[in-house]
Amino acid sequence: MKPKTYLFVILSILAIYGLSAQAQETQDKKAHEIYLYGSLKELTPTGITFKSEIKTNRFFRIGATNLEYRYQIQNPTDPQSSNSISFAGSLQIGLENRHNLTEKFSAFYGVDLNTSFNYMKSEIELTENINRSSIIRPGLSFGSGFILNVLKNFSISLELEPAVLISFNNSETQYQSTTTKSKSTNYIFDFDIDDVKLALLYRW
């Protein structure tokens, strides 16, 4: 075999091997997505979710949504002024299945372990009146919706998340040296058609 022919054969083999390895790498590459959620009514940010593809059209997802924090002072110049603080949120972790309806439009559904929480405290300093309440709701949620690809790596998503939860409610009222407490447990099926989550997502 002539040297030039020998060199050509080696380069051809290397080129074919390189293209094959690149194709295999592209095929094996798993998608990752970041979702930034907002209120459809008020267009305010409410949470974030990360999704990672574990096999074709199957995703692992973890997120924190419906996040809220408020601090208020009422009548600060009044001796009877009061202040209040509250925060709430929901944590989810679960699996998602996805189906491509068209090249740019897909549907998804899944199930998550879900825990939502809510805490509120209000206080009137002059009368030493303090009210506290907390709600913890563990259970299952079933996030499902649609994804529309608008640019190369950017899409928008609409999602509805019905849930089955157990609600543990605690409240405490403290007036001077007297404290009153109460507890209750409720079972909740949460499905509000108006509670649609809008998300902007980035995929890589």
Salt bridges, closest charged atoms under 4 A:
GLU33 OE2 - ARG98 NH1 2.82
GLU33 OE2 - ARG203 NH1 2.63
GLU68 OE2 - ARG70 NE 3.79
GLU96 OE1 - LYS51 NZ 2.57
GLU96 OE1 - ARG61 NH1 2.87
GLU96 OE2 - ARG98 NH2 2.57
ASP112 OD2 - ARG61 NH2 2.70
GLU161 OE1 - LYS197 NZ 3.64
GLU172 OE2 - ARG132 NH1 2.99
